[in-house]
Amino acid sequence: MTETSLYDRIGGAPTIDALVDSFYARMDALAEARTIRAMHPQDLAPLGQVLKDYLSEWLGGPALFSPVRGHPRMRQRHMRVAIDSAARDAWLLCMRGALAETVADEAARAAIDDVMARLADWMRNVPDKEGPDQDPAETTISQN
């Protein structure tokens, strides 16, 4: 018996596209996401495609990321930006909203959220900041 991938359970490429589009729309719209939005380039389209390719492969669909970009090395790729608990929480707020909007299968959504929450926590690379007067990240996430 073969197990159905999360990619297939959620609806494949159309759902991945909608998920990523919703995620970045939330990042643009939510005040709580202002700091993580500042970590990204103005034009989110190239990064959106990278995230779509990554999620496709990560969820068990077509391998679109690694043949082009190699091993994901997620933490290494994000070391150029400061990710603390507040950035993690803002990212999860956007992703959880996008998941709720686009993934109808509750069990699949919960499974994806569980792993994404652990990944987001692991991505933290700086201590939490003290006080509200901290500068946003001076560098941005690239599409590499």
VOPAFI-688974 format. One record per atom (N, C-alpha, C): atom name; y, z, x. Coordinates in nm, 2 decimals. Atoms other than C-alpha are relative to their C-alpha. Example, Ala and Ser with C-alpha at 12.3 -4.5 7.8 and 13.67 -1.06 7.14 Angstrom:
% VOPAFI-688974
+-------+--------+--------+--------+
| atomo |  north |     up |   east |
+-------+--------+--------+--------+
|     N |  -0.12 |   0.00 |   0.09 |
|    CA |  -0.45 |   0.78 |   1.23 |
|     C |   0.12 |   0.00 |   0.09 |
|     N |  -0.11 |   0.00 |  -0.09 |
|    CA |  -0.11 |   0.71 |   1.37 |
|     C |   0.11 |   0.08 |  -0.08 |
+-------+--------+--------+--------+
***
This chain:
% VOPAFI-688974
+-------+--------+--------+--------+
| atomo |  north |     up |   east |
+-------+--------+--------+--------+
|     N |  -0.12 |   0.00 |   0.08 |
|    CA |   0.00 |   0.00 |   0.00 |
|     C |   0.13 |   0.00 |   0.09 |
|     N |  -0.12 |   0.01 |  -0.08 |
|    CA |   0.34 |  -0.10 |   0.14 |
|     C |   0.11 |   0.07 |  -0.07 |
|     N |  -0.11 |  -0.07 |   0.06 |
|    CA |   0.64 |   0.11 |   0.09 |
|     C |   0.12 |  -0.09 |  -0.01 |
|     N |  -0.12 |   0.08 |   0.02 |
|    CA |   0.95 |  -0.05 |  -0.05 |
|     C |   0.12 |   0.06 |   0.08 |
|     N |  -0.11 |  -0.05 |  -0.09 |
|    CA |   1.25 |  -0.03 |   0.19 |
|     C |   0.11 |   0.05 |  -0.09 |
|     N |  -0.13 |  -0.04 |   0.07 |
|    CA |   1.57 |   0.15 |   0.09 |
|     C |   0.09 |  -0.12 |  -0.02 |
|     N |  -0.07 |   0.12 |   0.02 |
|    CA |   1.73 |  -0.19 |   0.14 |
|     C |  -0.03 |  -0.07 |  -0.13 |
|     N |   0.05 |   0.06 |   0.12 |
|    CA |   1.52 |  -0.34 |  -0.13 |
|     C |   0.03 |   0.09 |  -0.13 |
|     N |  -0.02 |  -0.09 |   0.11 |
|    CA |   1.54 |  -0.03 |  -0.35 |
|     C |   0.14 |   0.00 |  -0.06 |
|     N |  -0.14 |   0.00 |   0.04 |
|    CA |   1.92 |  -0.04 |  -0.36 |
|     C |   0.05 |  -0.13 |  -0.05 |
|     N |  -0.05 |   0.13 |   0.05 |
|    CA |   1.95 |  -0.41 |  -0.43 |
|     C |   0.03 |  -0.10 |   0.11 |
|     N |  -0.02 |   0.09 |  -0.11 |
|    CA |   1.97 |  -0.57 |  -0.09 |
|     C |   0.14 |  -0.03 |   0.04 |
|     N |  -0.13 |   0.04 |  -0.05 |
|    CA |   2.26 |  -0.76 |   0.05 |
|     C |   0.12 |   0.02 |  -0.09 |
|     N |  -0.12 |  -0.02 |   0.09 |
|    CA |   2.48 |  -0.76 |  -0.26 |
|     C |   0.04 |   0.15 |  -0.01 |
|     N |  -0.04 |  -0.14 |   0.00 |
|    CA |   2.47 |  -0.38 |  -0.27 |
|     C |   0.06 |   0.05 |   0.13 |
|     N |  -0.06 |  -0.04 |  -0.13 |
|    CA |   2.53 |  -0.34 |   0.10 |
|     C |   0.14 |  -0.05 |   0.01 |
|     N |  -0.13 |   0.05 |   0.00 |
|    CA |   2.83 |  -0.57 |   0.06 |
|     C |   0.10 |   0.08 |  -0.08 |
|     N |  -0.08 |  -0.08 |   0.09 |
|    CA |   2.96 |  -0.37 |  -0.23 |
|     C |   0.03 |   0.14 |   0.06 |
|     N |  -0.01 |  -0.13 |  -0.06 |
|    CA |   2.89 |  -0.04 |  -0.05 |
|     C |   0.11 |   0.00 |   0.11 |
|     N |  -0.10 |   0.01 |  -0.11 |
|    CA |   3.09 |  -0.14 |   0.26 |
|     C |   0.14 |  -0.03 |  -0.05 |
|     N |  -0.13 |   0.03 |   0.06 |
|    CA |   3.37 |  -0.29 |   0.06 |
|     C |   0.06 |   0.12 |  -0.07 |
|     N |  -0.05 |  -0.12 |   0.07 |
|    CA |   3.40 |   0.03 |  -0.15 |
|     C |   0.04 |   0.11 |   0.10 |
|     N |  -0.03 |  -0.10 |  -0.11 |
|    CA |   3.38 |   0.25 |   0.16 |
|     C |   0.14 |  -0.03 |   0.06 |
|     N |  -0.12 |   0.03 |  -0.07 |
|    CA |   3.67 |   0.07 |   0.33 |
|     C |   0.12 |   0.01 |  -0.10 |
|     N |  -0.10 |  -0.01 |   0.10 |
|    CA |   3.87 |   0.05 |   0.01 |
|     C |   0.04 |   0.15 |  -0.02 |
|     N |  -0.03 |  -0.14 |   0.01 |
|    CA |   3.84 |   0.43 |  -0.02 |
|     C |   0.07 |   0.05 |   0.12 |
|     N |  -0.06 |  -0.04 |  -0.12 |
|    CA |   3.94 |   0.47 |   0.34 |
|     C |   0.15 |  -0.04 |   0.00 |
|     N |  -0.14 |   0.04 |   0.02 |
|    CA |   4.26 |   0.27 |   0.26 |
|     C |   0.07 |   0.08 |  -0.10 |
|     N |  -0.06 |  -0.06 |   0.11 |
|    CA |   4.33 |   0.45 |  -0.06 |
|     C |   0.01 |   0.16 |   0.00 |
|     N |   0.00 |  -0.15 |   0.01 |
|    CA |   4.25 |   0.82 |  -0.01 |
|     C |   0.08 |   0.07 |   0.10 |
|     N |  -0.08 |  -0.07 |  -0.09 |
|    CA |   4.50 |   1.05 |   0.14 |
|     C |  -0.08 |   0.08 |   0.09 |
|     N |   0.09 |  -0.08 |  -0.08 |
|    CA |   4.21 |   1.26 |   0.27 |
|     C |  -0.06 |  -0.08 |   0.11 |
|     N |   0.06 |   0.09 |  -0.11 |
|    CA |   4.10 |   0.96 |   0.48 |
|     C |   0.11 |  -0.05 |   0.09 |
|     N |  -0.11 |   0.05 |  -0.09 |
|    CA |   4.44 |   0.90 |   0.65 |
|     C |  -0.03 |   0.01 |   0.15 |
|     N |   0.03 |  -0.01 |  -0.15 |
|    CA |   4.32 |   1.03 |   0.99 |
|     C |  -0.11 |  -0.10 |   0.04 |
|     N |   0.10 |   0.10 |  -0.05 |
|    CA |   4.01 |   0.82 |   1.00 |
|     C |   0.04 |  -0.14 |  -0.02 |
|     N |  -0.05 |   0.13 |   0.01 |
|    CA |   4.19 |   0.52 |   0.87 |
|     C |   0.08 |  -0.04 |   0.13 |
|     N |  -0.08 |   0.03 |  -0.12 |
|    CA |   4.43 |   0.55 |   1.17 |
|     C |  -0.09 |  -0.03 |   0.12 |
|     N |   0.09 |   0.03 |  -0.11 |
|    CA |   4.12 |   0.53 |   1.40 |
|     C |  -0.05 |  -0.15 |   0.00 |
|     N |   0.05 |   0.14 |   0.02 |
|    CA |   4.05 |   0.17 |   1.27 |
|     C |   0.11 |  -0.10 |   0.02 |
|     N |  -0.10 |   0.11 |  -0.01 |
|    CA |   4.23 |  -0.16 |   1.33 |
|     C |   0.05 |  -0.03 |  -0.14 |
|     N |  -0.06 |   0.03 |   0.12 |
|    CA |   4.46 |  -0.28 |   1.06 |
|     C |  -0.09 |  -0.09 |  -0.09 |
|     N |   0.09 |   0.10 |   0.06 |
|    CA |   4.22 |  -0.57 |   0.97 |
|     C |  -0.14 |   0.06 |   0.00 |
|     N |   0.13 |  -0.06 |   0.00 |
|    CA |   3.90 |  -0.40 |   0.86 |
|     C |  -0.12 |  -0.10 |  -0.02 |
|     N |   0.10 |   0.10 |   0.02 |
|    CA |   3.71 |  -0.73 |   0.79 |
|     C |  -0.10 |  -0.01 |   0.11 |
|     N |   0.11 |   0.01 |  -0.11 |
|    CA |   3.54 |  -0.76 |   1.13 |
|     C |  -0.09 |   0.12 |   0.01 |
|     N |   0.08 |  -0.12 |  -0.01 |
|    CA |   3.43 |  -0.40 |   1.13 |
|     C |  -0.08 |   0.01 |  -0.13 |
|     N |   0.08 |   0.00 |   0.12 |
|    CA |   3.32 |  -0.44 |   0.77 |
|     C |  -0.13 |  -0.08 |   0.01 |
|     N |   0.12 |   0.08 |  -0.02 |
|    CA |   3.08 |  -0.71 |   0.87 |
|     C |  -0.09 |   0.07 |   0.10 |
|     N |   0.09 |  -0.08 |  -0.09 |
|    CA |   2.95 |  -0.50 |   1.16 |
|     C |  -0.07 |   0.11 |  -0.08 |
|     N |   0.07 |  -0.11 |   0.08 |
|    CA |   2.88 |  -0.21 |   0.92 |
|     C |  -0.10 |  -0.06 |  -0.10 |
|     N |   0.10 |   0.07 |   0.09 |
|    CA |   2.71 |  -0.45 |   0.67 |
|     C |  -0.12 |  -0.04 |   0.08 |
|     N |   0.11 |   0.04 |  -0.08 |
|    CA |   2.49 |  -0.58 |   0.95 |
|     C |  -0.08 |   0.12 |   0.04 |
|     N |   0.07 |  -0.12 |  -0.04 |
|    CA |   2.41 |  -0.23 |   1.07 |
|     C |  -0.08 |   0.06 |  -0.11 |
|     N |   0.07 |  -0.07 |   0.11 |
|    CA |   2.33 |  -0.09 |   0.73 |
|     C |  -0.12 |  -0.09 |  -0.05 |
|     N |   0.12 |   0.09 |   0.04 |
|    CA |   2.11 |  -0.40 |   0.64 |
|     C |  -0.12 |   0.04 |   0.08 |
|     N |   0.12 |  -0.03 |  -0.09 |
|    CA |   1.89 |  -0.33 |   0.94 |
|     C |  -0.04 |   0.14 |  -0.01 |
|     N |   0.03 |  -0.14 |   0.01 |
|    CA |   1.91 |   0.05 |   0.92 |
|     C |  -0.08 |   0.04 |  -0.12 |
|     N |   0.06 |  -0.03 |   0.13 |
|    CA |   1.80 |   0.05 |   0.56 |
|     C |  -0.13 |  -0.08 |  -0.02 |
|     N |   0.13 |   0.07 |   0.01 |
|    CA |   1.50 |  -0.18 |   0.63 |
|     C |   0.01 |  -0.14 |  -0.04 |
|     N |  -0.01 |   0.14 |   0.04 |
|    CA |   1.64 |  -0.52 |   0.55 |
|     C |   0.00 |  -0.08 |   0.13 |
|     N |   0.00 |   0.09 |  -0.11 |
|    CA |   1.70 |  -0.81 |   0.78 |
|     C |   0.07 |   0.06 |   0.12 |
|     N |  -0.05 |  -0.05 |  -0.13 |
|    CA |   1.77 |  -0.73 |   1.15 |
|     C |   0.12 |  -0.09 |   0.03 |
|     N |  -0.12 |   0.08 |  -0.02 |
|    CA |   2.13 |  -0.85 |   1.16 |
|     C |   0.09 |   0.06 |   0.11 |
|     N |  -0.09 |  -0.07 |  -0.10 |
|    CA |   2.28 |  -0.59 |   1.40 |
|     C |  -0.06 |  -0.01 |   0.14 |
|     N |   0.05 |  -0.01 |  -0.14 |
|    CA |   2.05 |  -0.54 |   1.70 |
|     C |  -0.02 |  -0.14 |   0.07 |
|     N |   0.02 |   0.12 |  -0.07 |
|    CA |   1.98 |  -0.91 |   1.78 |
|     C |   0.14 |  -0.05 |   0.06 |
|     N |  -0.13 |   0.04 |  -0.05 |
|    CA |   2.36 |  -0.96 |   1.83 |
|     C |   0.06 |   0.11 |   0.08 |
|     N |  -0.07 |  -0.11 |  -0.07 |
|    CA |   2.48 |  -0.62 |   1.95 |
|     C |  -0.09 |   0.10 |   0.08 |
|     N |   0.09 |  -0.09 |  -0.07 |
|    CA |   2.17 |  -0.45 |   2.09 |
|     C |  -0.02 |   0.13 |  -0.07 |
|     N |   0.03 |  -0.13 |   0.06 |
|    CA |   2.07 |  -0.09 |   2.03 |
|     C |   0.13 |   0.06 |  -0.06 |
|     N |  -0.12 |  -0.05 |   0.06 |
|    CA |   2.32 |   0.08 |   1.79 |
|     C |   0.09 |   0.10 |   0.09 |
|     N |  -0.07 |  -0.09 |  -0.09 |
|    CA |   2.41 |   0.36 |   2.04 |
|     C |   0.13 |   0.05 |  -0.08 |
|     N |  -0.11 |  -0.04 |   0.08 |
|    CA |   2.63 |   0.50 |   1.76 |
|     C |   0.10 |   0.10 |   0.06 |
|     N |  -0.08 |  -0.10 |  -0.06 |
|    CA |   2.76 |   0.80 |   1.94 |
|     C |   0.08 |  -0.05 |   0.11 |
|     N |  -0.07 |   0.06 |  -0.11 |
|    CA |   2.84 |   0.61 |   2.25 |
|     C |   0.11 |  -0.10 |  -0.04 |
|     N |  -0.10 |   0.10 |   0.05 |
|    CA |   3.02 |   0.34 |   2.06 |
|     C |   0.12 |   0.06 |  -0.06 |
|     N |  -0.11 |  -0.07 |   0.06 |
|    CA |   3.24 |   0.60 |   1.90 |
|     C |   0.07 |   0.10 |   0.09 |
|     N |  -0.05 |  -0.10 |  -0.09 |
|    CA |   3.32 |   0.81 |   2.20 |
|     C |   0.15 |  -0.02 |   0.03 |
|     N |  -0.14 |   0.03 |  -0.03 |
|    CA |   3.66 |   0.64 |   2.24 |
|     C |   0.10 |   0.06 |  -0.10 |
|     N |  -0.08 |  -0.06 |   0.10 |
|    CA |   3.78 |   0.81 |   1.93 |
|     C |  -0.04 |   0.15 |  -0.02 |
|     N |   0.03 |  -0.15 |   0.02 |
|    CA |   3.81 |   1.19 |   1.86 |
|     C |  -0.06 |   0.02 |  -0.14 |
|     N |   0.06 |  -0.02 |   0.13 |
|    CA |   3.57 |   1.28 |   1.58 |
|     C |  -0.03 |   0.15 |   0.00 |
|     N |   0.02 |  -0.15 |   0.02 |
|    CA |   3.59 |   1.65 |   1.47 |
|     C |  -0.06 |   0.01 |  -0.14 |
|     N |   0.06 |  -0.02 |   0.13 |
|    CA |   3.46 |   1.81 |   1.15 |
|     C |   0.09 |  -0.06 |  -0.11 |
|     N |  -0.08 |   0.05 |   0.10 |
|    CA |   3.76 |   1.70 |   0.95 |
|     C |  -0.02 |  -0.16 |  -0.01 |
|     N |   0.03 |   0.15 |   0.01 |
|    CA |   3.70 |   1.33 |   1.05 |
|     C |  -0.13 |  -0.02 |  -0.06 |
|     N |   0.14 |   0.02 |   0.06 |
|    CA |   3.33 |   1.37 |   0.97 |
|     C |   0.01 |   0.02 |  -0.15 |
|     N |  -0.01 |  -0.02 |   0.14 |
|    CA |   3.42 |   1.51 |   0.63 |
|     C |   0.08 |  -0.11 |  -0.08 |
|     N |  -0.07 |   0.11 |   0.06 |
|    CA |   3.67 |   1.24 |   0.56 |
|     C |  -0.08 |  -0.13 |  -0.01 |
|     N |   0.09 |   0.12 |   0.00 |
|    CA |   3.42 |   0.97 |   0.65 |
|     C |  -0.11 |   0.02 |  -0.11 |
|     N |   0.10 |  -0.03 |   0.10 |
|    CA |   3.16 |   1.14 |   0.43 |
|     C |   0.05 |  -0.01 |  -0.14 |
|     N |  -0.06 |   0.01 |   0.13 |
|    CA |   3.40 |   1.16 |   0.14 |
|     C |   0.01 |  -0.15 |  -0.04 |
|     N |  -0.01 |   0.14 |   0.03 |
|    CA |   3.46 |   0.78 |   0.16 |
|     C |  -0.14 |  -0.06 |  -0.03 |
|     N |   0.13 |   0.06 |   0.01 |
|    CA |   3.09 |   0.70 |   0.21 |
|     C |  -0.07 |   0.05 |  -0.13 |
|     N |   0.06 |  -0.06 |   0.12 |
|    CA |   2.97 |   0.94 |  -0.07 |
|     C |   0.05 |  -0.06 |  -0.12 |
|     N |  -0.06 |   0.06 |   0.11 |
|    CA |   3.21 |   0.79 |  -0.31 |
|     C |  -0.05 |  -0.14 |  -0.02 |
|     N |   0.05 |   0.14 |   0.00 |
|    CA |   3.10 |   0.44 |  -0.22 |
|     C |  -0.14 |  -0.01 |  -0.04 |
|     N |   0.14 |   0.00 |   0.04 |
|    CA |   2.74 |   0.53 |  -0.25 |
|     C |  -0.02 |   0.03 |  -0.15 |
|     N |   0.00 |  -0.04 |   0.15 |
|    CA |   2.80 |   0.69 |  -0.60 |
|     C |   0.04 |  -0.12 |  -0.08 |
|     N |  -0.05 |   0.12 |   0.08 |
|    CA |   2.98 |   0.37 |  -0.71 |
|     C |  -0.10 |  -0.11 |   0.01 |
|     N |   0.08 |   0.12 |  -0.02 |
|    CA |   2.73 |   0.12 |  -0.58 |
|     C |  -0.15 |   0.01 |   0.00 |
|     N |   0.15 |  -0.02 |  -0.01 |
|    CA |   2.38 |   0.27 |  -0.55 |
|     C |  -0.05 |   0.07 |  -0.13 |
|     N |   0.04 |  -0.05 |   0.13 |
|    CA |   2.22 |   0.32 |  -0.89 |
|     C |  -0.12 |   0.09 |   0.01 |
|     N |   0.12 |  -0.08 |  -0.02 |
|    CA |   1.89 |   0.46 |  -0.77 |
|     C |   0.03 |   0.14 |   0.07 |
|     N |  -0.05 |  -0.13 |  -0.05 |
|    CA |   1.96 |   0.83 |  -0.74 |
|     C |  -0.08 |   0.06 |   0.12 |
|     N |   0.09 |  -0.05 |  -0.11 |
|    CA |   1.66 |   0.91 |  -0.51 |
|     C |   0.04 |  -0.07 |   0.13 |
|     N |  -0.04 |   0.08 |  -0.11 |
|    CA |   1.76 |   0.63 |  -0.28 |
|     C |   0.14 |   0.04 |   0.05 |
|     N |  -0.13 |  -0.05 |  -0.04 |
|    CA |   2.12 |   0.74 |  -0.28 |
|     C |  -0.01 |   0.14 |   0.07 |
|     N |   0.01 |  -0.13 |  -0.06 |
|    CA |   2.02 |   1.10 |  -0.20 |
|     C |  -0.06 |  -0.01 |   0.14 |
|     N |   0.07 |   0.02 |  -0.14 |
|    CA |   1.79 |   0.98 |   0.09 |
|     C |   0.10 |  -0.05 |   0.10 |
|     N |  -0.10 |   0.06 |  -0.08 |
|    CA |   2.07 |   0.77 |   0.23 |
|     C |   0.11 |   0.10 |   0.04 |
|     N |  -0.10 |  -0.10 |  -0.02 |
|    CA |   2.33 |   1.05 |   0.19 |
|     C |  -0.05 |   0.10 |   0.10 |
|     N |   0.05 |  -0.10 |  -0.09 |
|    CA |   2.10 |   1.30 |   0.37 |
|     C |   0.00 |  -0.05 |   0.14 |
|     N |   0.01 |   0.05 |  -0.13 |
|    CA |   2.05 |   1.08 |   0.67 |
|     C |   0.15 |  -0.02 |   0.05 |
|     N |  -0.14 |   0.02 |  -0.04 |
|    CA |   2.42 |   0.98 |   0.68 |
|     C |   0.07 |   0.12 |   0.03 |
|     N |  -0.06 |  -0.13 |  -0.03 |
|    CA |   2.53 |   1.34 |   0.66 |
|     C |  -0.04 |   0.05 |   0.14 |
|     N |   0.05 |  -0.05 |  -0.13 |
|    CA |   2.32 |   1.43 |   0.96 |
|     C |   0.06 |  -0.09 |   0.11 |
|     N |  -0.06 |   0.09 |  -0.10 |
|    CA |   2.44 |   1.12 |   1.15 |
|     C |   0.15 |   0.03 |   0.02 |
|     N |  -0.14 |  -0.03 |  -0.01 |
|    CA |   2.80 |   1.20 |   1.07 |
|     C |   0.03 |   0.13 |   0.07 |
|     N |  -0.01 |  -0.12 |  -0.07 |
|    CA |   2.76 |   1.55 |   1.19 |
|     C |  -0.03 |  -0.01 |   0.15 |
|     N |   0.03 |   0.03 |  -0.14 |
|    CA |   2.60 |   1.43 |   1.51 |
|     C |   0.10 |  -0.08 |   0.08 |
|     N |  -0.11 |   0.09 |  -0.06 |
|    CA |   2.89 |   1.19 |   1.57 |
|     C |   0.12 |   0.08 |   0.05 |
|     N |  -0.11 |  -0.08 |  -0.05 |
|    CA |   3.13 |   1.48 |   1.63 |
|     C |   0.00 |   0.01 |   0.15 |
|     N |   0.00 |   0.01 |  -0.15 |
|    CA |   3.25 |   1.46 |   1.99 |
|     C |   0.12 |   0.08 |   0.05 |
|     N |  -0.11 |  -0.09 |  -0.04 |
|    CA |   3.55 |   1.70 |   2.00 |
|     C |  -0.01 |   0.13 |  -0.08 |
|     N |  -0.01 |  -0.12 |   0.08 |
|    CA |   3.60 |   2.06 |   1.90 |
|     C |   0.10 |  -0.01 |  -0.12 |
|     N |  -0.09 |   0.00 |   0.11 |
|    CA |   3.77 |   2.12 |   1.57 |
|     C |   0.14 |   0.04 |   0.04 |
|     N |  -0.14 |  -0.02 |  -0.04 |
|    CA |   4.15 |   2.12 |   1.59 |
|     C |   0.06 |   0.13 |  -0.07 |
|     N |  -0.07 |  -0.11 |   0.06 |
|    CA |   4.37 |   2.42 |   1.53 |
|     C |   0.14 |  -0.04 |  -0.05 |
|     N |  -0.14 |   0.03 |   0.05 |
|    CA |   4.67 |   2.36 |   1.30 |
|     C |   0.02 |  -0.14 |  -0.04 |
|     N |  -0.02 |   0.13 |   0.06 |
|    CA |   4.81 |   2.06 |   1.11 |
|     C |   0.08 |  -0.10 |   0.09 |
|     N |  -0.09 |   0.09 |  -0.08 |
|    CA |   5.03 |   1.92 |   1.39 |
|     C |  -0.06 |  -0.08 |   0.11 |
|     N |   0.07 |   0.07 |  -0.10 |
|    CA |   4.77 |   1.73 |   1.58 |
|     C |   0.03 |  -0.15 |  -0.02 |
|     N |  -0.02 |   0.15 |   0.01 |
|    CA |   4.82 |   1.36 |   1.66 |
|     C |  -0.12 |  -0.07 |  -0.04 |
|     N |   0.12 |   0.08 |   0.03 |
|    CA |   4.59 |   1.10 |   1.51 |
|     C |  -0.05 |  -0.06 |   0.13 |
|     N |   0.07 |   0.06 |  -0.12 |
|    CA |   4.35 |   0.93 |   1.75 |
|     C |   0.09 |  -0.11 |   0.05 |
|     N |  -0.09 |   0.10 |  -0.07 |
|    CA |   4.54 |   0.71 |   2.00 |
|     C |  -0.08 |  -0.13 |   0.02 |
|     N |   0.07 |   0.12 |  -0.01 |
|    CA |   4.26 |   0.46 |   2.02 |
|     C |  -0.07 |  -0.03 |  -0.13 |
|     N |   0.06 |   0.04 |   0.12 |
|    CA |   4.08 |   0.27 |   1.76 |
|     C |  -0.15 |  -0.04 |   0.02 |
|     N |   0.14 |   0.05 |  -0.01 |
|    CA |   3.72 |   0.18 |   1.68 |
|     C |   0.00 |  -0.15 |   0.01 |
|     N |   0.01 |   0.15 |  -0.01 |
|    CA |   3.63 |  -0.17 |   1.79 |
|     C |  -0.12 |  -0.05 |  -0.07 |
|     N |   0.11 |   0.06 |   0.06 |
|    CA |   3.39 |  -0.41 |   1.65 |
|     C |  -0.12 |  -0.02 |   0.09 |
|     N |   0.11 |   0.02 |  -0.10 |
|    CA |   3.17 |  -0.40 |   1.96 |
|     C |  -0.11 |   0.10 |  -0.03 |
+-------+--------+--------+--------+
***
